[in-house]
């Protein structure tokens, strides 16, 4: 595996328990809008055994996945790492001569907003992935889900004082003791913002009032990795983050726990898609088939703590079953249409 340096800037990501974004009406046996596709069994003889992957996954997540794929397929994977927005901006700039074959990471809304950059592919084990975690035309699939949580340091917060949800984070006692990331740079933070808007009111101003109250208490940091790291190291008492980050630090022995907000929480499906015009399309399809095999999904769950998208793979030890979570559905069409407006309002709040 070869790693390229990080690039660019921008933002995007969100999303959820979507019941199908985009695409035409679907016959039961065939994903709608999906064109007839070549099989992904073996790379074409004329195709190099190379694959370029753009990803917002951290190295702790993508390294085990890529190493297993390289061992199984004999295909060398070159990695370009960056934030979701950075990767999308790079794909947009390269659209006439794509350098990437696959993009991994970022929510369904990101892929919907940048549809022309990707092309549909129906994976071999399509039936194992719930409809809510794949586009109707199979432009993208959700590799895993990431519910939003409130992470806390057990040495700094007594059990009796734990915030139960988003409303509690607005209390004066959390002033400068709470960390979150910047929604203009972090897809995780963007989801947290639209979750609060959805829960407290998009049109009546109460949603933005809730966001502003939380921001007034928070240290807003430049990367989604910094808030959970700060809580694990005792710099902050609380962090708004996603389930996998909290699980990772707890699994490593840090004195941390997490709360699923009582009002409800949204979950991001970290998605993946084949890049339109990819240099190695057969290898790209093989990679998607590999990602959604039961073996890979079980490895991602047990070893990496990712909430697998396959319905036949149990969550990692320490994670609640989805049936026990109060999950809300985000309006992806609204998020896509109002993304710029949402981010502009967010920036205004930060500069107050």
C-alpha positions as CSV (number, residue, x, y, z in Angstrom):
1,X,0.0,0.0,0.0
2,X,1.3,3.4,-0.9
3,X,0.1,6.6,0.8
4,X,-0.2,10.0,-0.9
5,X,-0.2,13.3,1.1
6,X,-3.4,15.1,2.2
7,X,-4.9,17.8,0.0
8,X,-7.5,20.6,-0.2
9,X,-10.4,21.9,1.9
10,X,-14.2,22.2,1.9
11,X,-16.9,20.3,3.6
12,X,-19.8,18.0,3.3
13,X,-21.3,14.9,4.8
14,X,-24.3,13.9,6.5
15,X,-26.8,11.4,6.7
16,X,-28.6,8.8,8.1
17,X,-31.2,6.2,7.9
18,X,-32.1,7.3,4.4
19,X,-34.7,5.2,2.6
20,X,-33.1,5.8,-0.8
21,X,-31.7,9.0,-2.2
22,X,-32.0,9.7,-5.9
23,X,-32.6,7.3,-8.7
24,X,-35.7,6.1,-10.6
25,X,-38.3,3.6,-9.6
26,X,-36.8,0.1,-8.9
27,X,-38.0,-3.3,-10.0
28,X,-37.8,-5.8,-7.2
29,X,-35.0,-7.8,-8.7
30,X,-33.0,-5.0,-10.3
31,X,-31.8,-1.7,-8.7
32,X,-33.4,1.2,-10.6
33,X,-31.5,3.2,-13.0
34,X,-28.5,0.8,-12.8
35,X,-27.1,0.2,-16.2
36,X,-26.0,-3.3,-17.3
37,X,-22.6,-3.7,-15.7
38,X,-19.6,-5.9,-16.3
39,X,-19.0,-8.6,-13.7
40,X,-16.4,-7.8,-11.1
41,X,-14.9,-11.3,-10.8
42,X,-11.3,-10.8,-11.9
43,X,-9.5,-7.7,-13.2
44,X,-9.3,-7.5,-17.0
45,X,-6.0,-8.8,-18.3
46,X,-5.2,-5.4,-19.8
47,X,-5.9,-3.6,-16.5
48,X,-2.9,-3.0,-14.2
49,X,-3.2,-4.5,-10.7
50,X,-3.5,-1.0,-9.2
51,X,-6.2,0.9,-7.4
52,X,-6.2,4.5,-6.3
53,X,-8.4,5.1,-3.3
54,X,-9.6,8.5,-2.0
55,X,-10.7,8.3,1.6
56,X,-11.6,10.3,4.6
57,X,-11.1,7.2,6.8
58,X,-8.2,7.5,9.3
59,X,-5.2,5.2,8.8
60,X,-6.4,3.1,11.8
61,X,-9.5,2.2,9.8
62,X,-8.3,1.9,6.2
63,X,-4.9,0.1,6.8
64,X,-6.4,-3.2,8.0
65,X,-9.0,-3.1,5.2
66,X,-6.5,-2.4,2.5
67,X,-4.0,-4.9,3.7
68,X,-6.6,-7.6,3.6
69,X,-7.7,-6.6,0.1
70,X,-4.1,-6.5,-1.2
71,X,-3.4,-9.9,0.2
72,X,-6.5,-11.4,-1.3
73,X,-6.5,-9.7,-4.7
74,X,-2.8,-9.0,-5.4
75,X,-3.9,-5.5,-6.3
76,X,-1.7,-2.6,-5.0
77,X,-3.8,0.2,-3.4
78,X,-2.5,3.8,-3.4
79,X,-4.2,5.9,-0.8
80,X,-5.0,9.6,-0.9
81,X,-6.3,10.7,2.5
82,X,-8.2,13.9,3.4
83,X,-11.5,15.2,4.7
84,X,-14.6,14.3,2.8
85,X,-14.9,17.8,1.3
86,X,-11.2,17.8,0.3
87,X,-11.7,14.5,-1.6
88,X,-14.8,15.8,-3.3
89,X,-13.1,19.0,-4.3
90,X,-10.2,17.0,-5.7
91,X,-12.5,14.7,-7.7
92,X,-14.4,17.7,-9.0
93,X,-11.1,19.3,-10.2
94,X,-10.0,16.0,-11.8
95,X,-13.4,15.1,-13.4
96,X,-12.1,15.2,-17.0
97,X,-9.1,13.0,-16.1
98,X,-9.9,11.1,-12.8
99,X,-6.9,10.0,-10.8
100,X,-9.1,8.0,-8.3
101,X,-10.8,4.7,-8.8
102,X,-12.9,4.6,-5.6
103,X,-14.0,7.0,-2.9
104,X,-14.6,5.7,0.6
105,X,-16.0,7.8,3.4
106,X,-18.5,10.6,3.7
107,X,-22.2,10.4,4.0
108,X,-24.9,9.6,1.4
109,X,-25.7,13.3,1.0
110,X,-22.2,14.0,-0.2
111,X,-22.5,11.4,-3.0
112,X,-25.9,12.6,-3.9
113,X,-24.7,16.2,-4.2
114,X,-21.8,15.1,-6.4
115,X,-23.6,12.4,-8.5
116,X,-21.9,13.2,-11.8
117,X,-18.5,12.2,-10.3
118,X,-19.6,8.6,-9.7
119,X,-21.1,5.7,-11.5
120,X,-23.5,2.9,-10.3
121,X,-22.3,-0.6,-9.6
122,X,-24.4,-3.3,-8.0
123,X,-22.2,-5.4,-5.6
124,X,-22.3,-9.2,-5.6
125,X,-24.0,-9.4,-2.2
126,X,-26.4,-6.5,-2.7
127,X,-29.3,-8.3,-1.0
128,X,-27.3,-8.3,2.3
129,X,-27.3,-4.5,2.5
130,X,-30.6,-2.9,3.7
131,X,-32.2,-0.5,1.2
132,X,-31.7,2.4,3.6
133,X,-28.0,2.0,3.2
134,X,-27.7,2.1,-0.6
135,X,-28.8,4.4,-3.4
136,X,-31.8,3.2,-5.4
137,X,-29.6,3.1,-8.6
138,X,-26.6,1.8,-6.6
139,X,-24.5,4.9,-7.1
140,X,-23.3,4.5,-3.6
141,X,-23.4,2.1,-0.7
142,X,-23.1,2.8,3.0
143,X,-20.1,0.8,4.3
144,X,-20.9,1.4,7.9
145,X,-23.1,3.6,10.1
146,X,-22.0,6.1,12.7
147,X,-24.5,7.3,15.3
148,X,-23.8,10.7,16.9
149,X,-23.0,10.5,20.6
150,X,-21.9,12.6,23.6
151,X,-18.6,11.2,24.8
152,X,-17.4,11.9,28.3
153,X,-14.4,11.5,30.6
154,X,-15.3,9.3,33.5
155,X,-12.7,11.0,35.8
156,X,-14.3,14.4,35.1
157,X,-18.0,13.7,35.0
158,X,-19.9,11.8,37.7
159,X,-22.6,9.4,36.5
160,X,-25.3,11.4,38.2
161,X,-24.2,14.6,36.3
162,X,-24.1,13.1,32.8
163,X,-25.9,15.1,30.2
164,X,-28.8,13.0,28.8
165,X,-29.0,14.7,25.5
166,X,-28.6,17.8,23.3
167,X,-30.7,20.0,25.6
168,X,-28.5,19.3,28.6
169,X,-25.4,20.5,26.6
170,X,-26.7,24.0,26.8
171,X,-26.4,24.2,30.6
172,X,-23.9,26.7,32.0
173,X,-22.0,23.9,33.8
174,X,-20.5,22.7,30.5
175,X,-19.0,26.1,29.5
176,X,-15.5,25.5,28.0
177,X,-15.7,21.8,29.1
178,X,-17.3,20.6,25.9
179,X,-15.5,20.1,22.6
180,X,-16.9,19.8,19.1
181,X,-15.5,20.2,15.6
182,X,-16.1,22.9,13.0
183,X,-19.0,22.0,10.6
184,X,-17.2,23.8,7.7
185,X,-14.4,21.2,8.0
186,X,-16.0,18.2,9.6
187,X,-18.8,16.1,8.2
188,X,-19.4,14.7,11.7
189,X,-20.0,18.2,13.0
190,X,-22.3,19.0,10.1
191,X,-24.5,16.1,11.0
192,X,-24.6,17.2,14.6
193,X,-25.8,20.7,13.4
194,X,-28.6,19.3,11.1
195,X,-29.6,16.8,13.8
196,X,-30.2,19.7,16.3
197,X,-32.0,21.7,13.6
198,X,-34.2,18.6,12.9
199,X,-35.0,17.9,16.6
200,X,-35.6,21.5,17.8
201,X,-37.1,23.1,14.7
202,X,-35.8,24.1,11.3
203,X,-38.3,26.9,10.6
204,X,-39.1,28.3,14.0
205,X,-35.6,29.5,14.9
206,X,-35.5,27.1,17.9
207,X,-33.1,24.8,16.1
208,X,-30.6,27.5,15.5
209,X,-31.1,28.8,19.1
210,X,-30.1,25.3,20.3
211,X,-27.1,25.1,18.1
212,X,-25.9,28.6,19.2
213,X,-26.4,27.7,22.9
214,X,-24.3,24.5,22.4
215,X,-21.6,26.4,20.5
216,X,-21.4,29.1,23.2
217,X,-20.4,26.3,25.7
218,X,-18.0,24.5,23.3
219,X,-14.5,24.7,22.1
220,X,-14.8,24.4,18.3
221,X,-11.9,22.6,16.9
222,X,-10.6,22.2,13.4
223,X,-10.8,18.4,13.0
224,X,-13.3,15.8,13.9
225,X,-10.5,13.7,15.5
226,X,-9.6,16.4,18.1
227,X,-12.7,16.5,20.4
228,X,-12.7,12.7,21.2
229,X,-8.9,12.9,21.6
230,X,-9.3,15.8,24.0
231,X,-11.8,13.9,26.2
232,X,-9.7,10.8,26.2
233,X,-6.7,12.8,27.4
234,X,-8.7,14.8,30.0
235,X,-8.5,18.1,28.3
236,X,-12.3,18.3,28.0
237,X,-15.1,16.7,30.0
238,X,-17.4,16.1,27.0
239,X,-17.2,15.9,23.3
240,X,-19.7,15.7,20.5
241,X,-18.5,12.9,18.2
242,X,-19.6,9.7,16.6
243,X,-19.9,6.3,18.2
244,X,-16.8,4.7,16.6
245,X,-14.4,7.4,18.0
246,X,-15.8,6.9,21.5
247,X,-15.6,3.1,21.1
248,X,-12.0,3.3,19.9
249,X,-10.7,5.2,22.9
250,X,-12.7,3.1,25.4
251,X,-11.4,-0.1,23.7
252,X,-7.9,1.2,24.1
253,X,-8.3,1.6,27.8
254,X,-9.1,5.4,28.1
255,X,-11.5,6.4,31.0
256,X,-14.3,7.3,28.6
257,X,-17.9,6.4,28.0
258,X,-20.7,7.8,25.7
259,X,-24.3,8.7,25.8
260,X,-26.8,8.3,22.9
261,X,-28.9,11.6,23.2
262,X,-32.3,10.9,24.6
263,X,-34.1,13.2,22.2
264,X,-32.7,11.1,19.3
265,X,-29.6,10.9,17.2
266,X,-28.8,10.6,13.5
267,X,-26.4,8.1,12.0
268,X,-24.0,8.6,9.1
269,X,-23.6,5.8,6.6
270,X,-19.9,6.1,5.6
271,X,-20.4,5.6,1.9
272,X,-18.3,4.3,-1.0
273,X,-18.6,4.5,-4.8
274,X,-16.8,3.9,-8.0
275,X,-15.4,7.0,-9.6
276,X,-16.8,7.8,-13.1
277,X,-14.1,7.4,-15.7
278,X,-11.8,5.5,-13.3
279,X,-8.6,4.1,-14.8
280,X,-9.1,0.7,-13.1
281,X,-12.8,0.1,-13.1
282,X,-12.6,-3.7,-12.8
283,X,-10.4,-3.3,-9.8
284,X,-12.7,-0.7,-8.3
285,X,-15.7,-3.1,-8.6
286,X,-13.6,-5.9,-7.0
287,X,-12.9,-3.6,-4.1
288,X,-16.5,-2.8,-3.5
289,X,-17.4,-6.5,-3.6
290,X,-14.6,-7.1,-1.1
291,X,-15.9,-4.3,1.2
292,X,-19.3,-5.9,1.5
293,X,-18.3,-9.5,1.9
294,X,-19.4,-10.9,5.2
295,X,-15.8,-11.6,6.1
296,X,-14.7,-7.9,5.6
297,X,-17.8,-6.6,7.4
298,X,-17.2,-8.9,10.4
299,X,-13.6,-7.8,10.5
300,X,-14.6,-4.1,10.4
301,X,-17.1,-4.7,13.2
302,X,-15.1,-6.9,15.6
303,X,-11.6,-5.4,15.0
304,X,-12.4,-1.8,14.1
305,X,-15.7,-1.2,16.0
306,X,-17.5,0.0,13.0
307,X,-21.3,-0.6,12.9
308,X,-21.5,-2.9,9.8
309,X,-24.1,-2.2,7.1
310,X,-24.8,-5.9,6.4
311,X,-27.9,-7.0,8.3
312,X,-26.3,-10.4,9.1
313,X,-23.3,-8.9,11.0
314,X,-23.7,-8.1,14.7
315,X,-22.4,-4.9,16.2
316,X,-19.0,-4.8,18.0
317,X,-18.9,-5.6,21.7
318,X,-19.9,-2.6,23.6
319,X,-22.2,-1.1,21.0
320,X,-26.0,-1.2,21.5
321,X,-28.1,-2.9,18.8
322,X,-29.7,-0.4,16.4
323,X,-33.1,-1.5,17.7
324,X,-32.2,0.0,21.1
325,X,-31.2,3.4,19.7
326,X,-33.6,6.3,19.1
327,X,-32.6,7.1,15.5
328,X,-34.0,10.0,13.6
329,X,-34.3,10.3,9.9
330,X,-32.7,13.4,8.3
331,X,-34.3,15.0,5.3
332,X,-31.5,14.5,2.8
333,X,-33.2,16.5,0.1
334,X,-33.4,19.5,2.5
335,X,-29.8,19.1,3.7
336,X,-28.6,18.9,0.1
337,X,-30.6,22.0,-1.0
338,X,-29.8,24.1,2.0
339,X,-26.2,23.0,2.7
340,X,-24.6,26.3,1.8
341,X,-27.2,28.3,3.8
342,X,-26.7,26.0,6.8
343,X,-23.0,26.5,6.7
344,X,-23.3,30.3,6.2
345,X,-25.5,30.5,9.4
346,X,-23.0,28.3,11.2
347,X,-20.1,30.6,10.3
348,X,-22.2,33.6,11.5
349,X,-22.6,31.9,14.9
350,X,-18.9,31.2,15.2
351,X,-18.0,34.9,14.6
352,X,-20.5,36.3,17.1
